Amino acid sequence: MSKKLLVIISVVFILLVSIAIAFKKKFSDRNASIVVVEQAQFRSLTESVSANGKIYPFKEVKLSLELPGEVSNIYIQEGDSVVNGDLLLEIEADNYIASVSQSNAAYNQALANLSTSKARLSQAEAQFKIIETDYNRKKQLFENEIISAVEYEASQSQYFTALGEKEAAFQAVEAGKYQVQSAQAGLQQTQENLSRTRLYAPMDGIISKLNVEKGEKVVGTAQMAGTELVTVADFKEMELKIEVGENEVLQISKGDTALIEVDAYLGEEILGLVNQVAYSSNALIDQQVTKFEVKITLIKSSYEKLITEERLLPFRPGMSATAEVITQRKDHILCVPIQCVTLRDLNEEDDFEEKTPVVFVHKDGQVFLKEVTTGIQDDTYIEILDGIEEGEEVVSAPFKAISKELENEKLVKVVSEDELYEER
């Protein structure tokens, strides 16, 4: 074989190999999934629960009157400062004043009747003593056969009559005492009713709400719920009430720190502490979403900069705010982007289709499915407790590939995030 022929054969062979390699590469690229990867690294993570809510005074009292009536005088306005015992408003009291006068008259009448009964008792007792002395003397004379039986029996009859009159007078006094007690109780009741026509402040605070006007008729709490007249609030301490879902409420504990942003003061970060986590849901029967109330006390030192001479009270009841409750923090833990972790059914024979958290680790143009154990997470990263090591490349995009398309040992083509969007 000539040298020229060998050269030609070699060139043809090289061309065929090159074509085969190019075809194989093209075929492989065509079947490879385009992905973005990111290395597993040690980071610090802060887990939190975010929710919206309203700001209210820590202590707030809603006041109503026990008696119905027409509002006759109002001595306060919304925003006024009051101290414990200040008169706030009163209802028309003419009927209650008349009841007091009537009860007072009945009480005085009972006292007069009692005095008369006592006088009659004294008279009956005195008369009884005279007749008793005469009866004892005649009894002795009759026993000595000095006087007749008729005279003795007449004396005996007078004795028992006087004894009965004395007992009757005593009972009349006792009855008079009970009448006085009854009349006195009635007088006290009407006096209390008269005092209930006035509404007083139960504590120091500010009138945050006034719901009635002069001349308006109100319902008392003695009959039903009653008209809510005035709300007195103590603005020295404020709290934020938020509602969180049934899964998130288990992460929150009393004493957790919260970062709060009030809509009226955007950009101002206020600190708070969780002071109460509800154990019962406040959801109605017909509501599909179960919510639990969490109360967060605002730390005054964190919002003192909002207090000025013109604005001594920076917050008003009902202001909207957002709270991020810090539930847990860990430093130097292995993390991957949260979208790297997906759930797959690894046991095809399991009828219950229990899904396991997994990631796809990239190596030499292929991805390998690895089961992982996860820990805490924030909005961006999730903790990996077991399954991969630091520095391993984990597929982080696209989401469709991670959640559905990728399989174990599948060929992939790694690109940057910008290139991924360009190819799309």
Secondary structure per residue as TSV (DSSP state, phi and psi in degrees):
chain	resnum	aa	ss	phi	psi
A	1	M	-	360.0	133.6
A	2	S	-	-74.5	156.8
A	3	K	H	-61.7	-36.9
A	4	K	H	-64.7	-38.2
A	5	L	H	-67.8	-38.7
A	6	L	H	-62.7	-40.1
A	7	V	H	-63.4	-42.6
A	8	I	H	-63.2	-43.3
A	9	I	H	-62.5	-41.6
A	10	S	H	-62.9	-43.1
A	11	V	H	-63.5	-43.2
A	12	V	H	-63.2	-40.9
A	13	F	H	-63.3	-43.1
A	14	I	H	-63.3	-39.6
A	15	L	H	-65.0	-42.6
A	16	L	H	-63.5	-42.1
A	17	V	H	-62.7	-42.7
A	18	S	H	-62.7	-42.6
A	19	I	H	-62.8	-41.8
A	20	A	H	-63.7	-43.1
A	21	I	H	-64.6	-43.9
A	22	A	H	-63.3	-42.2
A	23	F	H	-64.3	-42.6
A	24	K	H	-63.3	-40.7
A	25	K	H	-65.5	-41.9
A	26	K	H	-65.0	-42.2
A	27	F	H	-64.5	-40.6
A	28	S	H	-66.4	-43.3
A	29	D	H	-62.6	-34.7
A	30	R	H	-67.9	-33.5
A	31	N	H	-93.4	-7.2
A	32	A	S	-83.0	143.4
A	33	S	E	-85.4	139.1
A	34	I	E	-86.2	124.8
A	35	V	E	-138.0	163.2
A	36	V	E	-115.1	138.3
A	37	V	E	-120.8	158.6
A	38	E	E	-145.4	143.5
A	39	Q	E	-77.4	143.3
A	40	A	-	-72.7	127.5
A	41	Q	E	-136.1	160.6
A	42	F	E	-82.9	132.9
A	43	R	E	-143.4	177.0
A	44	S	E	-107.3	132.9
A	45	L	E	-122.5	141.4
A	46	T	E	-122.5	116.2
A	47	E	E	-89.6	137.4
A	48	S	E	-146.3	164.2
A	49	V	E	-124.9	125.7
A	50	S	E	-107.9	142.2
A	51	A	E	-159.4	156.5
A	52	N	E	-98.8	156.4
A	53	G	E	-167.4	-167.6
A	54	K	E	-124.7	148.4
A	55	I	E	-93.9	136.0
A	56	Y	E	-140.3	157.4
A	57	P	E	-61.6	146.1
A	58	F	E	-61.9	-36.9
A	59	K	E	-123.1	120.7
A	60	E	E	-142.5	128.7
A	61	V	E	-119.6	125.7
A	62	K	E	-98.8	124.9
A	63	L	E	-109.0	141.4
A	64	S	-	-139.3	160.7
A	65	L	-	-93.4	150.8
A	66	E	S	-77.3	-24.5
A	67	L	S	-109.7	147.8
A	68	P	-	-80.4	160.7
A	69	G	E	164.0	-174.0
A	70	E	E	-105.3	129.9
A	71	V	E	-65.5	119.5
A	72	S	E	-101.8	-32.8
A	73	N	E	-145.8	138.6
A	74	I	E	-125.4	125.3
A	75	Y	-	-106.9	3.0
A	76	I	-	-133.6	166.6
A	77	Q	-	-132.8	162.2
A	78	E	T	-60.0	134.7
A	79	G	T	95.4	-10.6
A	80	D	-	-70.5	145.2
A	81	S	E	-89.5	137.4
A	82	V	E	-132.2	159.1
A	83	V	-	-118.4	162.8
A	84	N	T	-55.4	124.2
A	85	G	T	99.7	-7.6
A	86	D	-	-65.3	139.0
A	87	L	E	-76.2	124.9
A	88	L	E	-98.5	-49.4
A	89	L	E	-161.8	170.5
A	90	E	E	-148.3	155.3
A	91	I	E	-104.8	166.1
A	92	E	-	-56.1	127.4
A	93	A	-	-115.6	8.4
A	94	D	H	-57.9	-45.7
A	95	N	H	-64.0	-37.8
A	96	Y	H	-73.8	-32.8
A	97	I	H	-65.5	-41.6
A	98	A	H	-63.2	-38.3
A	99	S	H	-64.9	-37.8
A	100	V	H	-65.0	-42.8
A	101	S	H	-63.1	-42.9
A	102	Q	H	-64.5	-43.7
A	103	S	H	-67.3	-35.5
A	104	N	H	-65.5	-39.9
A	105	A	H	-64.5	-42.6
A	106	A	H	-63.7	-36.0
A	107	Y	H	-67.3	-44.0
A	108	N	H	-65.3	-37.9
A	109	Q	H	-62.5	-41.8
A	110	A	H	-63.9	-38.7
A	111	L	H	-63.3	-41.8
A	112	A	H	-63.9	-43.9
A	113	N	H	-62.4	-37.1
A	114	L	H	-66.2	-40.9
A	115	S	H	-62.7	-41.8
A	116	T	H	-62.9	-42.4
A	117	S	H	-65.0	-38.1
A	118	K	H	-66.0	-38.5
A	119	A	H	-63.8	-42.9
A	120	R	H	-63.4	-36.8
A	121	L	H	-65.1	-42.3
A	122	S	H	-61.8	-42.4
A	123	Q	H	-65.2	-41.5
A	124	A	H	-66.4	-38.0
A	125	E	H	-66.1	-42.0
A	126	A	H	-64.1	-44.5
A	127	Q	H	-63.2	-38.3
A	128	F	H	-64.4	-39.9
A	129	K	H	-60.9	-40.9
A	130	I	H	-65.0	-47.1
A	131	I	H	-68.4	-35.5
A	132	E	H	-64.1	-42.1
A	133	T	H	-62.1	-43.9
A	134	D	H	-65.7	-37.9
A	135	Y	H	-66.2	-43.7
A	136	N	H	-64.2	-37.6
A	137	R	H	-66.3	-45.4
A	138	K	H	-70.8	-28.6
A	139	K	H	-64.2	-39.4
A	140	Q	H	-67.0	-41.4
A	141	L	H	-65.2	-38.2
A	142	F	H	-67.7	-38.6
A	143	E	H	-65.5	-27.6
A	144	N	T	-91.1	7.6
A	145	E	T	57.0	39.2
A	146	I	-	-94.7	-35.8
A	147	I	S	-114.4	163.5
A	148	S	-	-78.8	165.5
A	149	A	H	-66.9	-33.5
A	150	V	H	-63.2	-43.9
A	151	E	H	-66.8	-38.3
A	152	Y	H	-66.5	-42.6
A	153	E	H	-65.3	-35.1
A	154	A	H	-64.8	-40.4
A	155	S	H	-66.7	-38.4
A	156	Q	H	-65.3	-39.0
A	157	S	H	-64.2	-42.2
A	158	Q	H	-62.2	-36.9
A	159	Y	H	-63.3	-50.9
A	160	F	H	-67.8	-31.3
A	161	T	H	-65.9	-44.6
A	162	A	H	-65.1	-37.2
A	163	L	H	-63.5	-42.0
A	164	G	H	-65.2	-40.7
A	165	E	H	-64.9	-37.4
A	166	K	H	-64.9	-42.7
A	167	E	H	-65.6	-39.7
A	168	A	H	-64.7	-39.8
A	169	A	H	-65.8	-37.3
A	170	F	H	-64.3	-44.7
A	171	Q	H	-64.1	-34.9
A	172	A	H	-64.8	-36.9
A	173	V	H	-65.7	-43.1
A	174	E	H	-62.4	-42.4
A	175	A	H	-63.8	-38.3
A	176	G	H	-63.0	-37.0
A	177	K	H	-63.5	-44.4
A	178	Y	H	-64.0	-37.0
A	179	Q	H	-64.3	-38.2
A	180	V	H	-65.4	-44.1
A	181	Q	H	-61.0	-42.5
A	182	S	H	-64.5	-44.0
A	183	A	H	-66.4	-36.1
A	184	Q	H	-66.9	-41.5
A	185	A	H	-62.7	-41.2
A	186	G	H	-63.1	-38.8
A	187	L	H	-65.3	-43.9
A	188	Q	H	-62.1	-38.4
A	189	Q	H	-64.8	-45.2
A	190	T	H	-68.0	-34.5
A	191	Q	H	-66.1	-40.0
A	192	E	H	-64.8	-41.0
A	193	N	H	-60.8	-39.7
A	194	L	H	-63.9	-40.5
A	195	S	H	-67.7	-27.0
A	196	R	T	-77.0	-4.1
A	197	T	T	-79.3	-4.0
A	198	R	E	-116.4	139.4
A	199	L	E	-109.4	124.8
A	200	Y	E	-115.0	153.2
A	201	A	-	-70.8	128.3
A	202	P	S	-84.7	-6.5
A	203	M	S	-164.1	169.5
A	204	D	S	-73.9	141.6
A	205	G	E	171.3	-159.6
A	206	I	E	-126.8	140.9
A	207	I	E	-73.6	103.9
A	208	S	E	-89.3	-18.4
A	209	K	E	-156.0	133.0
A	210	L	E	-124.8	115.0
A	211	N	-	-101.5	-1.2
A	212	V	-	-128.0	162.6
A	213	E	-	-121.7	159.9
A	214	K	T	-61.4	134.0
A	215	G	T	93.5	-9.2
A	216	E	-	-79.1	139.2
A	217	K	E	-87.7	135.4
A	218	V	E	-123.3	158.0
A	219	V	-	-102.2	137.7
A	220	G	-	-87.3	158.7
A	221	T	T	-76.9	-9.3
A	222	A	T	-67.4	-28.5
A	223	Q	T	-97.3	-39.8
A	224	M	S	-154.4	-154.2
A	225	A	S	-61.6	-33.3
A	226	G	-	86.6	158.1
A	227	T	-	-82.6	128.0
A	228	E	-	-77.8	111.2
A	229	L	-	-91.7	-54.0
A	230	V	E	-138.3	146.1
A	231	T	E	-118.9	123.7
A	232	V	E	-108.4	127.7
A	233	A	E	-126.3	144.6
A	234	D	E	-99.3	107.6
A	235	F	E	-86.9	7.4
A	236	K	E	-66.4	-32.6
A	237	E	E	-126.4	135.7
A	238	M	E	-120.4	152.7
A	239	E	E	-139.4	152.9
A	240	L	E	-107.1	128.1
A	241	K	E	-105.7	118.5
A	242	I	E	-119.6	163.2
A	243	E	E	-122.0	128.5
A	244	V	E	-123.1	157.9
A	245	G	E	-71.9	167.4
A	246	E	T	-66.9	-26.2
A	247	N	T	-78.2	-36.9
A	248	E	T	-78.0	-30.2
A	249	V	G	-63.3	-27.1
A	250	L	G	-69.8	-19.1
A	251	Q	G	-84.3	-18.9
A	252	I	-	-93.9	137.4
A	253	S	-	-129.9	155.7
A	254	K	T	-61.2	132.2
A	255	G	T	99.3	-8.4
A	256	D	-	-63.7	145.6
A	257	T	E	-83.2	144.0
A	258	A	E	-129.6	139.3
A	259	L	E	-101.6	121.8
A	260	I	E	-118.8	137.3
A	261	E	E	-125.9	119.3
A	262	V	E	-89.5	134.9
A	263	D	G	-57.7	-32.8
A	264	A	G	-74.8	-15.1
A	265	Y	G	-131.8	60.8
A	266	L	T	-60.0	136.3
A	267	G	T	93.5	-14.6
A	268	E	-	-93.9	118.7
A	269	E	E	-92.8	125.7
A	270	I	E	-116.4	138.3
A	271	L	E	-91.7	149.6
A	272	G	E	-148.0	163.3
A	273	L	E	-126.8	133.4
A	274	V	E	-67.0	122.7
A	275	N	E	-110.5	-14.6
A	276	Q	E	-158.0	134.7
A	277	V	E	-122.3	120.6
A	278	A	-	-65.2	142.5
A	279	Y	S	-96.9	-14.9
A	280	S	S	-118.4	143.6
A	281	S	-	-74.8	145.2
A	282	N	-	-99.6	14.5
A	283	A	-	-75.0	143.4
A	284	L	-	-77.7	167.2
A	285	I	T	-62.0	-37.9
A	286	D	T	-87.0	2.1
A	287	Q	-	-86.4	138.6
A	288	Q	S	-84.4	-31.0
A	289	V	S	-97.0	128.3
A	290	T	-	-92.0	126.1
A	291	K	E	-125.0	149.8
A	292	F	E	-125.3	138.9
A	293	E	E	-84.8	135.9
A	294	V	E	-125.0	129.7
A	295	K	E	-106.1	132.1
A	296	I	E	-123.5	121.5
A	297	T	E	-80.9	128.3
A	298	L	E	-79.4	131.2
A	299	I	-	-81.7	117.7
A	300	K	G	-61.4	-36.4
A	301	S	G	-62.9	-22.5
A	302	S	G	-83.3	-13.2
A	303	Y	T	-125.6	15.5
A	304	E	G	-61.8	-27.6
A	305	K	G	-66.5	-17.8
A	306	L	G	-83.3	-11.0
A	307	I	-	-89.1	124.5
A	308	T	-	-130.2	174.6
A	309	E	S	-63.9	-34.5
A	310	E	S	-82.5	-18.5
A	311	R	-	-135.7	79.3
A	312	L	S	-71.7	-26.9
A	313	L	-	-116.7	97.7
A	314	P	-	-70.6	-23.5
A	315	F	-	-112.8	145.7
A	316	R	-	-121.9	145.4
A	317	P	T	-55.5	131.2
A	318	G	T	98.2	-3.1
A	319	M	E	-63.1	140.2
A	320	S	E	-83.0	146.0
A	321	A	E	-154.7	160.8
A	322	T	E	-120.3	134.0
A	323	A	E	-119.7	137.1
A	324	E	E	-113.6	104.8
A	325	V	E	-86.6	119.4
A	326	I	E	-80.0	111.5
A	327	T	E	-96.9	-27.4
A	328	Q	E	-163.9	148.2
A	329	R	E	-140.3	136.3
A	330	K	E	-133.8	142.3
A	331	D	E	-111.8	147.8
A	332	H	E	54.0	61.8
A	333	I	E	-123.4	150.6
A	334	L	E	-74.1	127.4
A	335	C	E	-135.4	154.5
A	336	V	E	-134.1	161.2
A	337	P	E	-56.2	142.8
A	338	I	G	-61.1	-29.1
A	339	Q	G	-75.8	-8.8
A	340	C	G	-71.7	-26.3
A	341	V	-	-91.6	128.3
A	342	T	E	-132.3	168.3
A	343	L	E	-108.0	129.5
A	344	R	E	-131.8	149.6
A	345	D	-	-87.3	103.7
A	346	L	-	-86.1	-17.5
A	347	N	-	-112.0	98.6
A	348	E	T	-68.7	-20.2
A	349	E	T	-84.2	-9.2
A	350	D	-	-80.0	115.8
A	351	D	T	-69.0	-23.6
A	352	F	T	-80.5	-10.5
A	353	E	-	53.0	50.1
A	354	E	-	-72.0	122.7
A	355	K	-	-96.5	147.8
A	356	T	E	-118.4	140.0
A	357	P	E	-70.3	131.1
A	358	V	E	-139.2	163.4
A	359	V	E	-132.1	163.4
A	360	F	E	-112.2	114.2
A	361	V	E	-93.7	131.4
A	362	H	E	-93.0	136.0
A	363	K	E	-157.7	121.5
A	364	D	T	54.6	46.9
A	365	G	T	78.7	7.8
A	366	Q	E	-130.0	159.8
A	367	V	E	-116.2	146.5
A	368	F	E	-125.8	127.1
A	369	L	E	-74.6	127.9
A	370	K	E	-130.8	130.4
A	371	E	E	-75.3	136.8
A	372	V	-	-129.9	159.8
A	373	T	E	-112.0	127.2
A	374	T	E	-105.3	160.3
A	375	G	E	-123.9	-130.3
A	376	I	E	-75.8	167.4
A	377	Q	E	-152.4	158.4
A	378	D	-	-119.9	-158.6
A	379	D	S	-72.2	-15.8
A	380	T	S	-118.9	-43.2
A	381	Y	E	-122.3	159.5
A	382	I	E	-131.7	142.9
A	383	E	E	-76.4	137.2
A	384	I	E	-110.6	112.6
A	385	L	E	-84.4	-30.9
A	386	D	E	-160.6	146.5
A	387	G	S	127.9	-34.7
A	388	I	-	-138.3	170.0
A	389	E	-	-121.3	166.4
A	390	E	T	-61.0	139.2
A	391	G	T	91.9	-16.5
A	392	E	-	-67.6	142.5
A	393	E	E	-87.9	123.0
A	394	V	E	-115.3	137.1
A	395	V	E	-66.3	127.2
A	396	S	E	-116.6	-8.6
A	397	A	E	-166.0	156.9
A	398	P	-	-80.6	162.3
A	399	F	H	-64.6	-38.6
A	400	K	H	-61.3	-40.4
A	401	A	I	-65.8	-43.9
A	402	I	I	-64.3	-44.9
A	403	S	I	-79.4	-27.0
A	404	K	I	-133.3	-45.7
A	405	E	I	-82.3	-39.8
A	406	L	-	-68.5	143.3
A	407	E	-	-133.7	166.7
A	408	N	T	-62.9	132.6
A	409	E	T	67.9	21.3
A	410	K	E	-76.1	143.5
A	411	L	E	-73.2	140.1
A	412	V	E	-137.9	158.3
A	413	K	E	-119.1	118.8
A	414	V	E	-87.2	127.6
A	415	V	-	-131.3	170.0
A	416	S	-	-78.6	168.1
A	417	E	H	-64.6	-37.5
A	418	D	H	-65.4	-42.2
A	419	E	H	-65.6	-33.8
A	420	L	H	-61.0	-44.4
A	421	Y	H	-71.7	-30.5
A	422	E	H	-66.9	-43.3
A	423	E	H	-67.7	-27.7
A	424	R	-	-74.9	360.0
